[in-house]
């Protein structure tokens, strides 16, 4: 989690994109500004996915959100909520090219 958050922070700084990451598990301190690091408010199966879908659902402009995932169920949920989707593989390739 720490390495991913640090890499996302580097990407956010270099690209200027606003980045939020949602993790499953017990919260702990991650100082990875400018990335907004969140932990799913509950534990269990799909906890982070549920939080991501909730965040898309309450955003006043979900079309401006791109969710990075390769989870087909989450893809369907966030697209139904109006968000864009980028595959994990495509995103990984794009963050490699920014460095």
N, CA, C and O of each residue as an XYZ file, in Angstrom:
396
protein
N       0.825     -1.189      0.000
C       0.000      0.000      0.000
C       0.869      1.253      0.000
O       0.619      2.211     -0.732
N       1.888      1.215      0.837
C       2.766      2.381      0.929
C       3.454      2.656     -0.410
O       3.503      3.801     -0.861
N       3.983      1.611     -1.043
C       4.680      1.809     -2.328
C       3.730      2.332     -3.396
O       4.079      3.227     -4.166
N       2.526      1.767     -3.438
C       1.549      2.241     -4.423
C       1.205      3.702     -4.164
O       1.185      4.506     -5.097
N       0.938      4.052     -2.930
C       0.593      5.439     -2.603
C       1.735      6.392     -2.953
O       1.499      7.490     -3.457
N       2.965      5.974     -2.686
C       4.111      6.812     -3.041
C       4.228      6.977     -4.549
O       4.520      8.070     -5.033
N       4.004      5.914     -5.286
C       4.071      5.992     -6.751
C       2.955      6.863     -7.302
O       3.158      7.623     -8.249
N       1.778      6.750     -6.706
C       0.658      7.598     -7.126
C       0.936      9.061     -6.809
O       0.556      9.945     -7.577
N       1.590      9.321     -5.694
C       1.953     10.701     -5.349
C       2.914     11.267     -6.383
O       2.773     12.414     -6.808
N       3.874     10.478     -6.779
C       4.820     10.913     -7.807
C       4.075     11.204     -9.111
O       4.320     12.220     -9.761
N       3.171     10.309     -9.484
C       2.370     10.511    -10.695
C       1.544     11.797    -10.588
O       1.511     12.591    -11.528
N       0.881     12.003     -9.451
C       0.037     13.189     -9.269
C       0.852     14.471     -9.362
O       0.413     15.448     -9.969
N       2.035     14.467     -8.763
C       2.894     15.650     -8.815
C       3.364     15.937    -10.236
O       3.397     17.091    -10.663
N       3.722     14.897    -10.959
C       4.242     15.075    -12.316
C       3.155     15.400    -13.323
O       3.379     16.169    -14.257
N       1.972     14.814    -13.136
C       0.901     14.997    -14.118
C      -0.019     16.164    -13.792
O      -0.649     16.736    -14.682
N      -0.094     16.517    -12.503
C      -1.048     17.541    -12.087
C      -2.448     17.000    -11.884
O      -3.364     17.762    -11.576
N      -2.634     15.698    -12.050
C      -3.947     15.076    -11.859
C      -4.266     14.944    -10.375
O      -3.374     14.735     -9.551
N      -5.534     15.066    -10.051
C      -6.010     14.833     -8.695
C      -6.186     13.326     -8.531
O      -6.859     12.694     -9.346
N      -5.594     12.742     -7.491
C      -5.604     11.292     -7.315
C      -6.113     10.931     -5.929
O      -5.683     11.492     -4.922
N      -7.037      9.984     -5.903
C      -7.526      9.394     -4.660
C      -7.354      7.890     -4.777
O      -7.636      7.311     -5.827
N      -6.895      7.256     -3.713
C      -6.790      5.798     -3.687
C      -7.565      5.307     -2.470
O      -7.500      5.898     -1.392
N      -8.302      4.212     -2.665
C      -9.082      3.622     -1.583
C      -8.551      2.222     -1.318
O      -8.517      1.378     -2.213
N      -8.141      1.988     -0.087
C      -7.606      0.690      0.315
C      -8.586     -0.052      1.211
O      -9.387      0.558      1.919
N      -8.510     -1.370      1.168
C      -9.157     -2.221      2.164
C      -8.210     -2.330      3.347
O      -7.020     -2.042      3.223
N      -8.724     -2.736      4.470
C      -7.860     -3.015      5.608
C      -7.899     -1.939      6.672
O      -8.595     -0.931      6.552
N      -7.133     -2.187      7.707
C      -7.066     -1.276      8.845
C      -6.305     -0.012      8.454
O      -5.201     -0.099      7.915
N      -6.877      1.149      8.715
C      -6.207      2.407      8.370
C      -4.888      2.594      9.120
O      -4.746      2.188     10.273
N      -3.951      3.206      8.450
C      -2.693      3.618      9.063
C      -2.236      4.871      8.349
O      -2.725      5.186      7.265
N      -1.318      5.574      8.939
C      -0.870      6.866      8.412
C      -0.019      6.677      7.163
O       0.954      5.923      7.164
N      -0.396      7.363      6.119
C       0.383      7.412      4.880
C       0.528      8.873      4.501
O      -0.464      9.537      4.199
N       1.741      9.377      4.514
C       1.995     10.764      4.154
C       2.409     10.796      2.689
O       3.595     10.781      2.362
N       1.413     10.839      1.818
C       1.687     10.789      0.382
C       0.978     11.923     -0.343
O       0.359     11.716     -1.387
N       1.074     13.120      0.219
C       0.499     14.286     -0.449
C       1.117     14.384     -1.832
O       2.310     14.121     -1.982
N       0.367     14.744     -2.822
C      -0.989     15.262     -2.834
C      -2.080     14.207     -2.992
O      -3.234     14.561     -3.233
N      -1.753     12.933     -2.864
C      -2.754     11.874     -3.024
C      -3.669     11.838     -1.805
O      -3.212     11.903     -0.664
N      -4.965     11.732     -2.070
C      -5.967     11.563     -1.027
C      -6.071     10.060     -0.761
O      -6.661      9.330     -1.558
N      -5.505      9.597      0.347
C      -5.531      8.178      0.708
C      -6.705      7.939      1.646
O      -6.842      8.597      2.678
N      -7.543      6.988      1.266
C      -8.697      6.633      2.090
C      -8.699      5.133      2.332
O      -8.126      4.362      1.563
N      -9.343      4.741      3.399
C      -9.542      3.336      3.708
C     -11.036      3.071      3.738
O     -11.810      3.888      4.236
N     -11.435      1.937      3.209
C     -12.845      1.580      3.219
C     -13.369      1.637      4.646
O     -12.697      1.167      5.564
N     -14.553      2.201      4.853
C     -15.065      2.365      6.208
C     -15.518      1.062      6.868
O     -15.802      1.039      8.065
N     -15.585      0.010      6.113
C     -15.931     -1.293      6.674
C     -14.946     -2.323      6.149
O     -14.212     -2.062      5.196
N     -14.931     -3.457      6.756
C     -14.070     -4.545      6.301
C     -14.913     -5.563      5.559
O     -16.140     -5.568      5.662
N     -14.254     -6.412      4.821
C     -14.962     -7.488      4.151
C     -14.854     -7.398      2.647
O     -14.245     -6.483      2.092
N     -15.462     -8.369      2.011
C     -15.429     -8.493      0.566
C     -15.974     -7.226     -0.088
O     -17.023     -6.712      0.299
N     -15.254     -6.743     -1.067
C     -15.648     -5.580     -1.867
C     -15.782     -4.279     -1.078
O     -16.438     -3.347     -1.542
N     -15.182     -4.201      0.086
C     -15.322     -2.985      0.905
C     -14.800     -1.756      0.170
O     -15.480     -0.731      0.129
N     -13.612     -1.839     -0.407
C     -13.066     -0.689     -1.135
C     -13.879     -0.413     -2.390
O     -14.122      0.745     -2.730
N     -14.300     -1.462     -3.078
C     -15.130     -1.278     -4.272
C     -16.429     -0.564     -3.922
O     -16.861      0.339     -4.638
N     -17.048     -0.972     -2.819
C     -18.284     -0.318     -2.394
C     -18.051      1.157     -2.083
O     -18.888      2.002     -2.400
N     -16.914      1.465     -1.463
C     -16.609      2.863     -1.144
C     -16.356      3.669     -2.415
O     -16.788      4.818     -2.515
N     -15.671      3.089     -3.369
C     -15.424      3.772     -4.642
C     -16.745      4.043     -5.353
O     -16.977      5.152     -5.836
N     -17.607      3.040     -5.419
C     -18.914      3.224     -6.059
C     -19.735      4.288     -5.326
O     -20.435      5.077     -5.960
N     -19.652      4.312     -4.005
C     -20.369      5.327     -3.225
C     -19.840      6.721     -3.546
O     -20.615      7.660     -3.726
N     -18.520      6.849     -3.617
C     -17.910      8.142     -3.916
C     -18.344      8.651     -5.287
O     -18.633      9.836     -5.455
N     -18.388      7.758     -6.254
C     -18.862      8.144     -7.588
C     -20.322      8.581     -7.508
O     -20.721      9.576     -8.113
N     -21.109      7.821     -6.754
C     -22.539      8.099     -6.653
C     -22.889      9.426     -6.017
O     -23.920     10.015     -6.343
N     -22.056      9.906     -5.119
C     -22.356     11.180     -4.446
C     -21.658     12.377     -5.083
O     -21.918     13.518     -4.701
N     -20.786     12.131     -6.037
C     -20.073     13.241     -6.673
C     -21.025     13.989     -7.604
O     -21.735     13.362     -8.390
N     -21.050     15.324     -7.525
C     -21.950     16.092     -8.382
C     -21.569     16.061     -9.866
O     -22.393     16.381    -10.723
N     -20.335     15.681    -10.170
C     -19.872     15.632    -11.563
C     -19.112     14.329    -11.818
O     -17.909     14.364    -12.075
N     -19.793     13.177    -11.750
C     -19.099     11.896    -11.876
C     -18.429     11.686    -13.230
O     -17.512     10.871    -13.335
N     -18.855     12.387    -14.250
C     -18.231     12.231    -15.566
C     -16.776     12.689    -15.552
O     -16.001     12.316    -16.432
N     -16.404     13.488    -14.567
C     -15.030     13.951    -14.443
C     -14.137     13.005    -13.652
O     -12.957     13.287    -13.443
N     -14.698     11.885    -13.214
C     -13.947     10.902    -12.432
C     -13.526      9.757    -13.342
O     -14.322      9.261    -14.141
N     -12.271      9.341    -13.216
C     -11.805      8.128    -13.876
C     -11.395      7.144    -12.796
O     -10.513      7.425    -11.984
N     -12.042      5.995    -12.795
C     -11.737      4.936    -11.839
C     -10.803      3.955    -12.518
O     -11.080      3.481    -13.621
N      -9.708      3.654    -11.865
C      -8.741      2.689    -12.394
C      -9.017      1.351    -11.731
O      -8.862      1.203    -10.518
N      -9.428      0.375    -12.538
C      -9.721     -0.963    -12.032
C      -9.792     -1.938    -13.194
O     -10.057     -1.561    -14.335
N      -9.549     -3.186    -12.875
C      -9.764     -4.257    -13.847
C     -10.841     -5.203    -13.345
O     -11.045     -6.274    -13.915
N     -11.527     -4.813    -12.284
C     -12.605     -5.605    -11.707
C     -13.883     -5.326    -12.492
O     -14.421     -4.220    -12.432
N     -14.363     -6.310    -13.218
C     -15.509     -6.135    -14.125
C     -16.743     -5.624    -13.387
O     -17.446     -4.752    -13.899
N     -17.017     -6.147    -12.204
C     -18.194     -5.700    -11.454
C     -18.076     -4.225    -11.079
O     -19.041     -3.472    -11.208
N     -16.906     -3.814    -10.618
C     -16.709     -2.405    -10.275
C     -16.794     -1.538    -11.524
O     -17.357     -0.445    -11.473
N     -16.253     -1.997    -12.629
C     -16.363     -1.263    -13.893
C     -17.827     -0.970    -14.186
O     -18.188      0.171    -14.478
N     -18.666     -1.989    -14.111
C     -20.093     -1.811    -14.402
C     -20.752     -0.843    -13.428
O     -21.569     -0.013    -13.825
N     -20.396     -0.951    -12.160
C     -21.012     -0.094    -11.142
C     -20.649      1.369    -11.337
O     -21.524      2.233    -11.283
N     -19.381      1.660    -11.560
C     -18.989      3.068    -11.664
C     -19.399      3.666    -13.006
O     -19.707      4.855    -13.086
N     -19.405      2.858    -14.051
C     -19.921      3.375    -15.333
C     -21.400      3.712    -15.208
O     -21.853      4.725    -15.740
N     -22.157      2.869    -14.506
C     -23.585      3.148    -14.298
C     -23.761      4.435    -13.499
O     -24.769      5.127    -13.646
N     -22.789      4.756    -12.657
C     -22.831      5.992    -11.878
C     -22.341      7.214    -12.631
O     -22.410      8.331    -12.119
N     -21.842      7.008    -13.855
C     -21.427      8.130    -14.690
C     -19.934      8.357    -14.787
O     -19.506      9.283    -15.475
N     -19.117      7.538    -14.118
C     -17.662      7.720    -14.150
C     -17.052      7.050    -15.376
O     -17.649      6.168    -15.994
N     -15.864      7.490    -15.700
C     -15.060      6.860    -16.738
C     -14.233      5.749    -16.092
O     -14.056      5.733    -14.873
N     -13.732      4.832    -16.897
C     -12.922      3.730    -16.372
C     -11.665      3.587    -17.215
O     -11.701      3.699    -18.440
N     -10.558      3.338    -16.534
C      -9.306      3.003    -17.202
C      -8.830      1.689    -16.597
O      -8.868      1.512    -15.379
N      -8.386      0.780    -17.437
C      -7.916     -0.501    -16.917
C      -6.635     -0.305    -16.116
O      -5.876      0.637    -16.346
N      -6.416     -1.196    -15.191
C      -5.202     -1.123    -14.368
C      -3.955     -1.203    -15.231
O      -2.982     -0.489    -14.990
N      -3.983     -2.061    -16.225
C      -2.825     -2.220    -17.116
C      -2.538     -0.935    -17.884
O      -1.388     -0.509    -17.988
N      -3.582     -0.324    -18.417
C      -3.411      0.922    -19.160
C      -2.859      2.020    -18.249
O      -1.976      2.779    -18.649
N      -3.379      2.100    -17.033
C      -2.903      3.117    -16.101
C      -1.451      2.868    -15.721
O      -0.656      3.806    -15.664
N      -1.102      1.625    -15.462
C       0.279      1.292    -15.129
C       1.215      1.730    -16.250
O       2.284      2.287    -15.997
N       0.807      1.474    -17.482
C       1.631      1.926    -18.620
C       1.733      3.445    -18.667
O       2.788      3.982    -19.005
N       0.661      4.140    -18.334
C       0.703      5.602    -18.389
C       1.559      6.178    -17.269
O       2.244      7.178    -17.489
N       1.548      5.590    -16.080
C       2.396      6.143    -15.025
C       3.865      5.812    -15.259
O       4.750      6.532    -14.794
N       4.121      4.740    -15.968
C       5.510      4.452    -16.331
C       6.025      5.484    -17.320
O       7.199      5.853    -17.282
N       5.149      5.954    -18.207
C       5.591      6.909    -19.225
C       5.783      8.315    -18.652
O       6.504      9.123    -19.236
N       5.142      8.617    -17.511
C       5.291      9.939    -16.904
C       6.630     10.067    -16.204
O       7.199     11.157    -16.144
N       7.137      8.968    -15.677
C       8.387      9.012    -14.922
C       9.581      9.307    -15.781
O      10.703      9.375    -15.278
